Amino acid sequence: MQITKYNAKENKTLEDVLEFHVAFEKIHPFQEGNGRVGRLIMFKECLKYNIVPFIIEDNLKLFYYRGLKEWHKEKGFLADTCLTAQDRYKKYLDYFRIGYEE
């Protein structure tokens, strides 16, 4: 997804953010650290568009990598991994009584 196409969308969904993330990961020039930078941008974009953010923890990394690799064939792998991470993040929000939109 081109940045102009992404920016042209007024209301972004989780799928839009994920699609942009996949595109970013493919063009990001650094061998080391590109995943961290990309996931940080994805976290920020989720906050910006009132999407519950998430953190890809170590036990989800292999599923995350598979999801990136297979995105253009099967979007569900990455989406499901991120939704799982999002559910975990919601538990923290609930614990600290921080509201969020479903």
All heavy atoms as an XYZ file, in Angstrom:
875
protein
N       0.864     -1.172      0.000
C       0.000      0.000      0.000
C       0.908      1.231      0.000
O       1.783      1.351      0.831
C      -0.890     -0.019      1.240
C      -1.672      1.260      1.437
S      -2.687      1.282      2.922
C      -4.089      0.372      2.365
N       0.671      2.085     -0.935
C       1.441      3.321     -0.998
C       1.032      4.247      0.131
O      -0.106      4.245      0.584
C       1.201      4.039     -2.316
C       1.680      3.297     -3.525
C       1.303      4.059     -4.794
O       0.465      4.949     -4.772
N       1.932      3.696     -5.888
N       1.980      5.058      0.560
C       1.683      5.980      1.664
C       0.605      6.980      1.267
O      -0.231      7.352      2.087
C       2.954      6.673      2.190
C       2.644      7.334      3.527
C       3.497      7.673      1.203
C       3.828      7.550      4.406
N       0.575      7.399      0.004
C      -0.461      8.348     -0.420
C      -1.842      7.691     -0.368
O      -2.808      8.332      0.040
C      -0.188      8.890     -1.838
O       0.026      7.794     -2.724
C       1.027      9.788     -1.859
N      -1.918      6.428     -0.754
C      -3.187      5.700     -0.689
C      -3.613      5.520      0.771
O      -4.784      5.700      1.114
C      -3.033      4.341     -1.370
C      -4.290      3.512     -1.408
C      -4.031      2.195     -2.121
C      -5.214      1.266     -2.008
N      -4.939     -0.057     -2.558
N      -2.654      5.199      1.619
C      -2.928      5.022      3.043
C      -3.399      6.342      3.657
O      -4.400      6.381      4.378
C      -1.674      4.510      3.751
C      -1.836      4.313      5.237
C      -2.529      3.222      5.737
C      -1.277      5.204      6.142
C      -2.679      3.033      7.098
C      -1.416      5.021      7.509
C      -2.111      3.933      7.978
O      -2.256      3.751      9.332
N      -2.687      7.410      3.376
C      -3.035      8.718      3.936
C      -4.366      9.247      3.404
O      -5.022     10.041      4.063
C      -1.927      9.739      3.683
C      -0.737      9.515      4.584
O      -0.858      8.965      5.668
N       0.431      9.913      4.115
N      -4.754      8.818      2.207
C      -6.008      9.285      1.616
C      -7.230      8.729      2.345
O      -8.302      9.340      2.314
C      -6.070      8.908      0.140
N      -7.068      7.601      3.012
C      -8.188      7.018      3.760
C      -8.401      7.815      5.033
O      -7.483      7.986      5.826
C      -7.896      5.560      4.111
C      -7.943      4.644      2.933
C      -7.864      3.217      3.404
C      -8.167      2.304      2.237
N      -8.586      0.994      2.687
N      -9.623      8.288      5.209
C      -9.910      9.112      6.383
C      -9.980      8.279      7.652
O      -9.353      8.593      8.652
C     -11.221      9.872      6.174
C     -11.412     10.975      7.166
C     -12.564     11.872      6.781
O     -12.651     12.248      5.598
O     -13.372     12.181      7.674
N     -10.748      7.218      7.621
C     -10.893      6.334      8.774
C     -10.199      5.018      8.465
O     -10.611      4.293      7.562
C     -12.375      6.081      9.089
C     -13.075      7.339      9.522
O     -12.556      8.072     10.348
N     -14.236      7.609      8.966
N      -9.183      4.736      9.219
C      -8.403      3.530      8.961
C      -8.853      2.401      9.871
O      -9.176      2.616     11.038
C      -6.925      3.832      9.125
C      -6.475      4.793      8.033
C      -5.098      5.284      8.217
C      -4.683      6.255      7.158
N      -5.320      7.552      7.191
N      -8.847      1.204      9.329
C      -9.196      0.005     10.081
C      -7.907     -0.721     10.466
O      -6.818     -0.377      9.982
C     -10.055     -0.942      9.225
O      -9.262     -1.395      8.108
C     -11.321     -0.254      8.721
N      -8.050     -1.736     11.287
C      -6.890     -2.546     11.640
C      -6.282     -3.154     10.386
O      -5.062     -3.189     10.235
C      -7.270     -3.637     12.644
C      -6.133     -4.565     13.065
C      -4.983     -3.792     13.708
C      -6.643     -5.648     13.994
N      -7.114     -3.600      9.454
C      -6.581     -4.187      8.220
C      -5.768     -3.160      7.423
O      -4.723     -3.492      6.864
C      -7.697     -4.766      7.340
C      -7.121     -5.486      6.125
C      -8.170     -6.232      5.312
O      -9.205     -6.639      5.866
O      -7.916     -6.408      4.110
N      -6.219     -1.909      7.381
C      -5.454     -0.858      6.698
C      -4.086     -0.675      7.348
O      -3.062     -0.578      6.667
C      -6.201      0.483      6.740
C      -7.511      0.472      5.979
O      -7.613     -0.241      4.959
O      -8.437      1.184      6.416
N      -4.075     -0.638      8.678
C      -2.816     -0.473      9.411
C      -1.899     -1.660      9.148
O      -0.693     -1.488      8.906
C      -3.084     -0.284     10.925
C      -1.790     -0.309     11.723
C      -3.846      1.010     11.178
N      -2.455     -2.865      9.156
C      -1.641     -4.063      8.900
C      -1.090     -4.066      7.480
O       0.078     -4.404      7.263
C      -2.455     -5.330      9.158
C      -2.849     -5.584     10.612
C      -3.701     -6.835     10.712
C      -1.635     -5.672     11.509
N      -1.917     -3.689      6.523
C      -1.461     -3.661      5.135
C      -0.321     -2.660      4.956
O       0.670     -2.937      4.283
C      -2.611     -3.335      4.194
C      -2.231     -3.514      2.741
C      -3.438     -3.547      1.823
O      -4.539     -3.921      2.275
O      -3.248     -3.191      0.660
N      -0.448     -1.497      5.587
C       0.621     -0.511      5.531
C       1.879     -1.051      6.208
O       2.990     -0.868      5.721
C       0.182      0.799      6.183
C       1.232      1.855      6.111
C       1.468      2.543      4.928
C       2.021      2.146      7.212
C       2.458      3.513      4.853
C       3.007      3.110      7.149
C       3.230      3.798      5.965
N       1.701     -1.738      7.323
C       2.836     -2.321      8.050
C       3.584     -3.323      7.176
O       4.820     -3.305      7.126
C       2.346     -2.992      9.332
C       3.420     -3.678     10.099
N       4.415     -2.981     10.755
C       3.675     -4.991     10.310
C       5.232     -3.851     11.343
N       4.796     -5.067     11.086
N       2.855     -4.181      6.492
C       3.491     -5.167      5.613
C       4.289     -4.455      4.520
O       5.438     -4.815      4.244
C       2.441     -6.122      4.997
C       3.050     -6.993      3.906
C       1.809     -6.984      6.083
N       3.704     -3.438      3.918
C       4.404     -2.678      2.877
C       5.657     -2.017      3.441
O       6.726     -2.031      2.813
C       3.475     -1.637      2.265
N       5.559     -1.444      4.633
C       6.702     -0.801      5.272
C       7.813     -1.813      5.523
O       8.984     -1.546      5.261
C       6.279     -0.149      6.587
C       7.419      0.461      7.348
C       7.907      1.715      7.002
C       8.026     -0.225      8.394
C       8.970      2.280      7.696
C       9.084      0.334      9.091
C       9.555      1.588      8.726
N       7.446     -2.982      6.033
C       8.451     -4.004      6.332
C       9.184     -4.458      5.067
O      10.353     -4.805      5.129
C       7.813     -5.196      7.041
C       7.378     -4.893      8.450
C       8.508     -4.448      9.357
O       9.576     -5.078      9.363
O       8.322     -3.443     10.065
N       8.508     -4.440      3.942
C       9.146     -4.864      2.688
C      10.135     -3.830      2.152
O      11.092     -4.182      1.484
C       8.094     -5.179      1.641
C       7.309     -6.431      1.953
C       6.448     -6.822      0.785
C       5.589     -8.013      1.098
N       6.287     -9.241      1.333
N       9.915     -2.542      2.454
C      10.798     -1.512      1.893
C      11.811     -0.973      2.890
O      12.749     -0.295      2.504
C      10.000     -0.311      1.331
C       9.236      0.411      2.436
C       9.082     -0.750      0.211
C       8.788      1.797      2.075
N      11.613     -1.251      4.162
C      12.496     -0.697      5.190
C      13.927     -1.191      4.935
O      14.162     -2.382      4.814
C      12.006     -1.134      6.563
C      12.592     -0.351      7.690
N      13.851      0.179      7.676
C      12.078     -0.019      8.890
C      14.087      0.798      8.814
N      13.022      0.694      9.569
N      14.898     -0.278      4.859
C      16.239     -0.637      4.392
C      17.167     -1.297      5.410
O      18.234     -1.772      5.031
C      16.821      0.726      3.987
C      16.155      1.684      4.894
C      14.758      1.147      5.080
N      16.787     -1.367      6.669
C      17.732     -1.845      7.670
C      17.561     -3.325      7.948
O      16.456     -3.810      8.110
C      17.603     -1.043      8.960
C      17.767      0.430      8.746
C      16.684      1.284      8.842
C      19.001      0.962      8.400
C      16.824      2.639      8.632
C      19.158      2.315      8.182
C      18.074      3.157      8.292
N      18.658     -4.057      8.028
C      18.650     -5.477      8.350
C      18.190     -5.673      9.787
O      17.353     -6.501     10.077
C      20.072     -5.997      8.229
C      20.447     -7.096      7.293
C      19.418     -7.889      6.582
O      18.706     -8.639      7.175
N      19.345     -7.806      5.293
N      18.774     -4.908     10.689
C      18.486     -5.049     12.109
C      17.569     -3.917     12.558
O      17.818     -2.754     12.266
C      19.793     -5.012     12.905
C      19.649     -5.163     14.393
C      19.057     -6.485     14.832
O      19.219     -7.494     14.151
O      18.403     -6.484     15.877
N      16.528     -4.243     13.240
C      15.685     -3.217     13.830
C      14.472     -2.821     13.016
O      13.635     -2.070     13.501
N      14.347     -3.311     11.783
C      13.210     -2.874     10.985
C      11.885     -3.337     11.573
O      10.901     -2.619     11.532
C      13.336     -3.272      9.520
C      13.353     -4.765      9.303
O      13.759     -5.524     10.169
N      12.926     -5.185      8.143
N      11.851     -4.514     12.158
C      10.614     -4.992     12.773
C      10.192     -4.133     13.943
O       9.023     -3.797     14.097
N      11.165     -3.754     14.763
C      10.846     -2.911     15.928
C      10.311     -1.554     15.491
O       9.331     -1.061     16.038
C      12.079     -2.746     16.814
C      12.418     -3.992     17.606
C      13.578     -3.718     18.525
N      14.796     -3.477     17.772
C      15.772     -4.351     17.595
N      15.680     -5.543     18.151
N      16.836     -4.057     16.899
N      10.958     -0.957     14.509
C      10.505      0.348     14.017
C       9.105      0.217     13.419
O       8.220      1.016     13.699
C      11.499      0.936     12.988
C      10.932      2.179     12.318
C      12.832      1.245     13.646
N       8.906     -0.791     12.605
C       7.600     -1.011     11.982
C       6.503     -1.257     12.996
O       5.396     -0.734     12.882
N       6.809     -2.046     14.023
C       5.796     -2.322     15.048
C       5.516     -1.079     15.890
O       4.384     -0.864     16.321
C       6.223     -3.516     15.908
C       6.123     -4.834     15.143
C       6.339     -6.042     16.026
N       7.652     -6.083     16.642
C       8.751     -6.570     16.069
N       8.703     -7.067     14.836
N       9.901     -6.593     16.724
N       6.518     -0.248     16.091
C       6.304      1.009     16.813
C       5.384      1.934     16.013
O       4.461      2.539     16.563
C       7.636      1.700     17.099
C       7.566      2.983     17.907
C       6.975      2.722     19.286
C       8.952      3.591     18.034
N       5.620      2.025     14.714
C       4.741      2.834     13.845
C       3.321      2.271     13.873
O       2.349      3.021     13.962
C       5.295      2.897     12.409
C       6.596      3.710     12.386
C       4.265      3.482     11.446
C       7.357      3.617     11.074
N       3.209      0.948     13.819
C       1.897      0.311     13.837
C       1.175      0.624     15.150
O      -0.023      0.932     15.152
C       2.065     -1.200     13.648
C       0.798     -1.951     13.434
S       1.027     -3.654     12.838
C       2.273     -4.320     13.911
N       1.898      0.587     16.272
C       1.328      0.914     17.578
C       0.803      2.349     17.580
O      -0.314      2.626     18.009
C       2.414      0.725     18.656
C       1.897      0.774     20.065
C       1.539     -0.389     20.716
C       1.793      1.971     20.746
C       1.077     -0.365     22.033
C       1.334      2.021     22.052
C       0.975      0.846     22.698
N       1.621      3.267     17.068
C       1.242      4.686     17.000
C       0.013      4.888     16.114
O      -0.895      5.639     16.460
C       2.402      5.519     16.460
C       2.071      7.005     16.363
C       2.983      7.713     15.400
C       2.633      7.889     14.013
N       1.505      8.262     13.346
N      -0.037      4.219     14.989
C      -1.181      4.339     14.085
C      -2.457      3.805     14.732
O      -3.527      4.378     14.558
C      -0.906      3.625     12.757
C       0.122      4.331     11.889
C      -0.338      5.705     11.438
O      -1.302      5.797     10.657
O       0.273      6.704     11.883
N      -2.334      2.735     15.483
C      -3.505      2.213     16.190
C      -4.025      3.254     17.178
O      -5.234      3.518     17.231
C      -3.162      0.922     16.921
S      -3.011     -0.516     15.838
N      -3.129      3.859     17.932
C      -3.547      4.896     18.876
C      -4.196      6.069     18.156
O      -5.224      6.586     18.595
C      -2.357      5.391     19.695
C      -1.773      4.407     20.703
C      -0.500      4.988     21.328
C      -2.782      4.049     21.770
N      -3.603      6.473     17.060
C      -4.091      7.627     16.299
C      -5.515      7.422     15.799
O      -6.310      8.358     15.755
C      -3.145      7.885     15.128
C      -3.471      9.098     14.297
C      -2.402      9.284     13.229
C      -2.672     10.476     12.348
N      -1.605     10.630     11.336
N      -5.848      6.177     15.423
C      -7.159      5.908     14.825
C      -8.089      5.125     15.753
O      -9.012      4.458     15.307
C      -6.977      5.196     13.478
C      -6.284      6.109     12.503
C      -4.944      5.940     12.172
C      -6.958      7.202     11.964
C      -4.308      6.816     11.310
C      -6.325      8.078     11.105
C      -5.005      7.881     10.787
O      -4.369      8.763      9.945
N      -7.856      5.254     17.059
C      -8.718      4.630     18.073
C      -8.892      3.127     17.881
O      -9.979      2.584     18.081
C     -10.085      5.316     18.141
C      -9.991      6.690     18.735
O      -9.193      6.923     19.632
N     -10.795      7.605     18.240
N      -7.814      2.479     17.493
C      -7.768      1.022     17.406
C      -6.952      0.574     18.609
O      -5.890      1.147     18.879
C      -7.088      0.568     16.101
C      -7.866      1.077     14.881
C      -6.926     -0.943     16.061
C      -7.120      0.947     13.565
N      -7.428     -0.413     19.340
C      -6.662     -0.876     20.498
C      -5.306     -1.365     19.993
O      -5.232     -2.219     19.110
C      -7.403     -2.004     21.244
C      -6.527     -2.582     22.352
C      -8.717     -1.500     21.811
N      -4.226     -0.800     20.532
C      -2.895     -1.205     20.077
C      -2.533     -2.580     20.626
O      -3.295     -3.173     21.397
C      -1.983     -0.123     20.652
C      -2.691      0.331     21.876
C      -4.159      0.214     21.570
N      -1.374     -3.044     20.267
C      -0.929     -4.359     20.721
C       0.583     -4.442     20.609
O       1.215     -3.651     19.925
C      -1.585     -5.473     19.900
C      -1.456     -5.284     18.410
C      -0.383     -5.804     17.726
C      -2.401     -4.549     17.711
C      -0.257     -5.607     16.360
C      -2.291     -4.352     16.348
C      -1.207     -4.886     15.669
N       1.125     -5.410     21.333
C       2.560     -5.668     21.320
C       2.758     -7.122     20.919
O       2.133     -8.024     21.498
C       3.167     -5.402     22.711
C       2.997     -3.925     23.071
C       4.634     -5.828     22.757
C       3.313     -3.587     24.502
N       3.602     -7.339     19.931
C       3.915     -8.707     19.514
C       4.981     -9.234     20.474
O       6.150     -8.861     20.387
C       4.419     -8.762     18.051
C       3.388     -8.168     17.089
C       4.790    -10.198     17.666
C       2.079     -8.910     17.001
N       4.557    -10.074     21.392
C       5.482    -10.637     22.373
C       6.242    -11.800     21.745
O       5.874    -12.307     20.681
C       4.712    -11.074     23.609
C       4.060     -9.885     24.314
C       3.167    -10.285     25.476
O       3.018    -11.487     25.760
O       2.615     -9.367     26.101
N       7.308    -12.211     22.417
C       8.199    -13.240     21.870
C       7.473    -14.519     21.474
O       7.792    -15.117     20.447
C       9.307    -13.575     22.866
C      10.347    -12.474     22.964
O      10.397    -11.618     22.049
O      11.105    -12.462     23.953
N       6.484    -14.929     22.249
C       5.795    -16.188     21.928
C       4.876    -16.070     20.711
O       4.341    -17.071     20.247
C       5.041    -16.723     23.141
C       3.969    -15.784     23.619
O       3.925    -14.609     23.237
N       3.084    -16.283     24.453
N       4.697    -14.858     20.191
C       3.901    -14.675     18.974
C       4.764    -14.328     17.759
O       4.244    -14.210     16.655
C       2.859    -13.557     19.183
C       1.717    -13.853     20.137
C       0.836    -12.619     20.299
C       0.897    -15.031     19.651
N       6.057    -14.160     17.960
C       6.934    -13.690     16.882
C       6.908    -14.607     15.652
O       6.847    -14.121     14.526
C       8.376    -13.539     17.372
C       8.583    -12.301     18.205
C       9.197    -11.193     17.402
C       9.273     -9.920     18.179
N      10.478     -9.716     18.918
N       6.984    -15.916     15.852
C       6.993    -16.820     14.697
C       5.689    -16.730     13.913
O       5.689    -16.772     12.678
C       7.266    -18.259     15.132
C       8.670    -18.520     15.669
C       8.812    -19.963     16.132
C       9.728    -18.179     14.636
N       4.560    -16.570     14.616
C       3.273    -16.404     13.936
C       3.238    -15.069     13.192
O       2.713    -14.974     12.082
C       2.117    -16.475     14.938
C       2.005    -17.807     15.620
C       2.396    -17.951     16.947
C       1.519    -18.921     14.951
C       2.297    -19.172     17.580
C       1.417    -20.145     15.567
C       1.813    -20.275     16.899
N       3.813    -14.046     13.818
C       3.905    -12.718     13.199
C       4.728    -12.789     11.905
O       4.307    -12.274     10.870
C       4.516    -11.747     14.216
C       5.014    -10.449     13.645
C       4.135     -9.425     13.297
C       6.378    -10.224     13.472
C       4.609     -8.227     12.781
C       6.853     -9.034     12.970
C       5.964     -8.037     12.620
O       6.426     -6.851     12.116
N       5.879    -13.437     11.964
C       6.728    -13.560     10.768
C       6.014    -14.327      9.662
O       6.091    -13.967      8.491
C       8.058    -14.235     11.099
C       8.944    -13.430     12.021
C       9.655    -14.046     13.040
C       9.070    -12.050     11.896
C      10.469    -13.322     13.896
C       9.872    -11.310     12.755
C      10.573    -11.962     13.746
O      11.378    -11.238     14.588
N       5.319    -15.371     10.041
C       4.548    -16.131      9.045
C       3.469    -15.247      8.429
O       3.245    -15.262      7.223
C       3.905    -17.354      9.690
C       3.067    -18.157      8.714
C       2.354    -19.286      9.398
N       1.615    -20.083      8.435
C       0.632    -20.877      8.762
N       0.278    -21.029     10.025
N      -0.013    -21.554      7.844
N       2.807    -14.474      9.267
C       1.768    -13.576      8.777
C       2.306    -12.551      7.797
O       1.668    -12.259      6.784
N       3.480    -11.989      8.084
C       4.106    -11.043      7.151
C       4.399    -11.719      5.821
O       4.120    -11.174      4.752
C       5.412    -10.492      7.737
C       5.311     -9.468      8.847
C       6.705     -9.127      9.352
C       4.596     -8.208      8.383
N       4.976    -12.906      5.905
C       5.377    -13.635      4.693
C       4.174    -14.018      3.832
O       4.240    -13.963      2.607
C       6.155    -14.890      5.104
C       6.680    -15.685      3.951
C       7.464    -16.885      4.433
C       7.889    -17.723      3.254
N       8.397    -19.021      3.652
N       3.094    -14.382      4.465
C       1.927    -14.908      3.747
C       0.833    -13.875      3.493
O      -0.226    -14.215      2.973
C       1.330    -16.092      4.532
C       2.269    -17.247      4.737
C       2.630    -17.957      3.449
O       1.799    -17.984      2.517
O       3.758    -18.484      3.378
N       1.062    -12.614      3.857
C       0.023    -11.589      3.800
C      -0.715    -11.545      2.471
O      -1.936    -11.467      2.420
C       0.612    -10.217      4.121
C      -0.387     -9.106      4.018
C      -0.518     -8.222      2.986
C      -1.403     -8.759      4.963
N      -1.547     -7.332      3.236
C      -2.111     -7.649      4.447
C      -1.783     -9.274      6.195
C      -3.164     -7.053      5.123
C      -2.836     -8.680      6.871
C      -3.513     -7.587      6.333
N       0.003    -11.588      1.370
C      -0.645    -11.436      0.060
C      -1.395    -12.690     -0.382
O      -2.232    -12.616     -1.274
C       0.372    -10.980     -0.982
C       0.885     -9.599     -0.689
N       0.103     -8.472     -0.798
C       2.078     -9.168     -0.228
C       0.785     -7.408     -0.442
N       1.996     -7.798     -0.093
N      -1.134    -13.815      0.273
C      -1.879    -15.046     -0.013
C      -3.009    -15.247      0.989
O      -4.097    -15.684      0.636
C      -0.942    -16.264      0.059
C       0.118    -16.301     -0.999
C       0.974    -17.534     -0.810
C       2.287    -17.383     -1.530
N       3.236    -18.417     -1.164
N      -2.706    -14.962      2.260
C      -3.669    -15.210      3.338
C      -3.484    -14.170      4.430
O      -2.550    -14.246      5.221
C      -3.457    -16.621      3.913
C      -4.294    -16.945      5.124
C      -5.778    -16.771      4.905
O      -6.314    -17.379      3.960
O      -6.408    -16.013      5.664
N      -4.384    -13.195      4.478
C      -4.282    -12.104      5.444
C      -4.608    -12.548      6.861
O      -4.228    -11.898      7.823
C      -5.191    -10.951      5.033
C      -4.731    -10.297      3.753
C      -5.627     -9.153      3.346
C      -5.078     -8.566      2.051
N      -5.810     -7.419      1.606
N      -5.289    -13.658      6.986
C      -5.734    -14.132      8.288
C      -4.619    -14.472      9.254
O      -4.782    -14.320     10.467
N      -3.484    -14.942      8.761
C      -2.385    -15.315      9.657
C      -1.915    -14.110     10.471
O      -1.807    -14.176     11.690
C      -1.201    -15.904      8.891
C      -1.483    -17.221      8.222
C      -1.071    -17.438      6.924
C      -2.152    -18.244      8.881
C      -1.321    -18.649      6.294
C      -2.409    -19.455      8.267
C      -1.987    -19.660      6.965
N      -1.628    -13.009      9.794
C      -1.157    -11.821     10.495
C      -2.287    -11.182     11.293
O      -2.089    -10.778     12.446
C      -0.562    -10.806      9.509
C       0.039     -9.554     10.142
C       1.164     -9.907     11.107
C       0.538     -8.599      9.071
N      -3.463    -11.116     10.707
C      -4.600    -10.504     11.401
C      -4.910    -11.253     12.692
O      -5.089    -10.632     13.748
C      -5.824    -10.469     10.484
N      -4.945    -12.582     12.642
C      -5.247    -13.367     13.840
C      -4.170    -13.208     14.906
O      -4.476    -13.125     16.096
C      -5.429    -14.846     13.490
C      -6.727    -15.119     12.757
O      -7.595    -14.227     12.712
O      -6.875    -16.235     12.216
N      -2.916    -13.153     14.481
C      -1.818    -12.964     15.430
C      -1.955    -11.616     16.122
O      -1.816    -11.508     17.346
C      -0.465    -13.067     14.709
O      -0.355    -14.361     14.102
C       0.690    -12.859     15.660
N      -2.248    -10.582     15.354
C      -2.386     -9.242     15.926
C      -3.628     -9.139     16.802
O      -3.597     -8.470     17.841
C      -2.388     -8.197     14.813
S      -0.786     -8.094     13.978
N      -4.692     -9.803     16.430
C      -5.894     -9.808     17.260
C      -5.644    -10.532     18.581
O      -6.153    -10.112     19.624
C      -7.072    -10.436     16.512
C      -7.642     -9.587     15.376
C      -8.651    -10.398     14.564
C      -8.266     -8.302     15.896
N      -4.855    -11.593     18.546
C      -4.481    -12.291     19.774
C      -3.674    -11.363     20.677
O      -3.931    -11.260     21.875
C      -3.667    -13.564     19.448
O      -4.495    -14.458     18.700
C      -3.176    -14.252     20.716
N      -2.706    -10.667     20.088
C      -1.896     -9.715     20.854
C      -2.768     -8.579     21.377
O      -2.568     -8.105     22.504
C      -0.760     -9.176     19.979
N      -3.730     -8.168     20.585
C      -4.638     -7.096     20.993
C      -5.489     -7.543     22.193
O      -5.699     -6.776     23.127
C      -5.521     -6.710     19.812
C      -6.294     -5.437     19.982
C      -7.119     -5.130     18.759
O      -7.954     -5.940     18.351
N      -6.884     -3.978     18.159
N      -5.953     -8.785     22.173
C      -6.729     -9.312     23.298
C      -5.899     -9.303     24.580
O      -6.409     -8.981     25.656
C      -7.224    -10.731     23.016
C      -8.371    -10.771     22.018
O      -9.009     -9.720     21.781
O      -8.626    -11.861     21.463
N      -4.624     -9.639     24.469
C      -3.746     -9.607     25.638
C      -3.584     -8.181     26.151
O      -3.568     -7.944     27.351
C      -2.382    -10.188     25.294
C      -2.417    -11.662     25.026
C      -1.058    -12.175     24.647
N      -1.116    -13.583     24.297
C      -0.084    -14.271     23.857
N       1.092    -13.683     23.718
N      -0.209    -15.544     23.557
N      -3.450     -7.233     25.231
C      -3.286     -5.824     25.612
C      -4.544     -5.301     26.290
O      -4.470     -4.513     27.231
C      -2.934     -4.988     24.379
C      -2.334     -3.650     24.709
C      -0.985     -3.522     24.993
C      -3.122     -2.511     24.755
C      -0.436     -2.290     25.314
C      -2.587     -1.275     25.065
C      -1.243     -1.171     25.350
O      -0.700      0.049     25.675
N      -5.699     -5.762     25.826
C      -6.964     -5.345     26.433
C      -7.037     -5.763     27.904
O      -7.643     -5.062     28.715
C      -8.150     -5.936     25.672
C      -8.411     -5.262     24.349
C      -9.564     -5.947     23.620
C      -9.827     -5.305     22.289
N     -10.917     -5.997     21.554
N      -6.411     -6.872     28.240
C      -6.401     -7.308     29.644
C      -5.664     -6.296     30.509
O      -6.073     -6.026     31.638
C      -5.779     -8.691     29.775
C      -6.653     -9.792     29.218
C      -6.006    -11.143     29.357
C      -6.887    -12.198     28.711
N      -6.282    -13.523     28.770
N      -4.585     -5.733     29.989
C      -3.870     -4.682     30.727
C      -4.756     -3.439     30.871
O      -4.825     -2.837     31.938
C      -2.563     -4.288     30.027
C      -1.536     -5.379     29.965
C      -1.052     -5.831     28.744
C      -1.033     -5.975     31.121
C      -0.099     -6.829     28.676
C      -0.077     -6.977     31.063
C       0.383     -7.401     29.836
O       1.320     -8.386     29.774
N      -5.413     -3.075     29.786
C      -6.293     -1.910     29.837
C      -7.418     -2.125     30.843
O      -7.759     -1.217     31.605
C      -6.858     -1.612     28.444
C      -5.848     -1.203     27.376
C      -6.533     -1.082     26.021
C      -5.141      0.078     27.741
N      -7.981     -3.325     30.830
C      -9.047     -3.645     31.780
C      -8.526     -3.583     33.217
O      -9.194     -3.053     34.104
C      -9.631     -5.035     31.504
C     -10.419     -5.096     30.207
O     -10.829     -4.034     29.693
O     -10.610     -6.225     29.702
N      -7.351     -4.133     33.439
C      -6.769     -4.145     34.778
C      -6.619     -2.724     35.325
O      -6.917     -2.460     36.485
C      -5.425     -4.860     34.769
C      -4.749     -4.872     36.111
C      -5.122     -5.804     37.082
C      -3.758     -3.948     36.430
C      -4.514     -5.811     38.338
C      -3.145     -3.945     37.672
C      -3.528     -4.871     38.627
O      -2.928     -4.869     39.856
N      -6.162     -1.831     34.476
C      -5.957     -0.443     34.901
C      -7.187      0.436     34.662
O      -7.136      1.652     34.797
C      -4.731      0.160     34.194
C      -3.445     -0.428     34.673
C      -2.736     -1.312     33.877
C      -2.942     -0.109     35.925
C      -1.545     -1.865     34.321
C      -1.751     -0.652     36.377
C      -1.047     -1.547     35.577
N      -8.296     -0.204     34.291
C      -9.580      0.459     34.066
C      -9.471      1.590     33.057
O     -10.002      2.697     33.249
C     -10.158      0.952     35.381
C     -10.466     -0.172     36.334
C     -11.092      0.302     37.601
N     -11.298     -0.832     38.473
C     -11.061     -0.809     39.769
N     -10.642      0.296     40.353
N     -11.252     -1.868     40.490
N      -8.766      1.295     31.976
C      -8.639      2.244     30.878
C      -9.635      1.826     29.797
O      -9.592      0.697     29.303
C      -7.190      2.243     30.304
C      -6.212      2.664     31.403
C      -7.105      3.159     29.094
C      -4.757      2.479     31.029
N     -10.541      2.729     29.468
C     -11.578      2.417     28.496
C     -11.048      2.373     27.065
O     -10.032      2.980     26.743
N     -11.739      1.644     26.236
C     -11.407      1.551     24.815
C     -12.665      1.163     24.057
O     -13.615      0.649     24.625
C     -10.294      0.534     24.565
C     -10.564     -0.852     25.139
C     -11.244     -1.808     24.403
C     -10.149     -1.194     26.422
C     -11.491     -3.066     24.932
C     -10.390     -2.435     26.965
C     -11.061     -3.367     26.208
O     -11.314     -4.619     26.730
N     -12.645      1.476     22.771
C     -13.778      1.131     21.911
C     -13.570     -0.267     21.352
O     -12.458     -0.639     21.006
C     -13.892      2.127     20.761
C     -14.274      3.513     21.230
C     -14.406      4.491     20.076
O     -14.773      4.059     18.975
O     -14.151      5.679     20.306
N     -14.635     -1.003     21.262
C     -14.559     -2.365     20.696
C     -14.665     -2.321     19.210
O     -15.254     -1.558     18.586
C     -15.675     -3.238     21.268
C     -15.448     -3.601     22.692
C     -14.389     -4.678     22.920
O     -14.098     -5.455     22.000
O     -13.858     -4.720     24.015
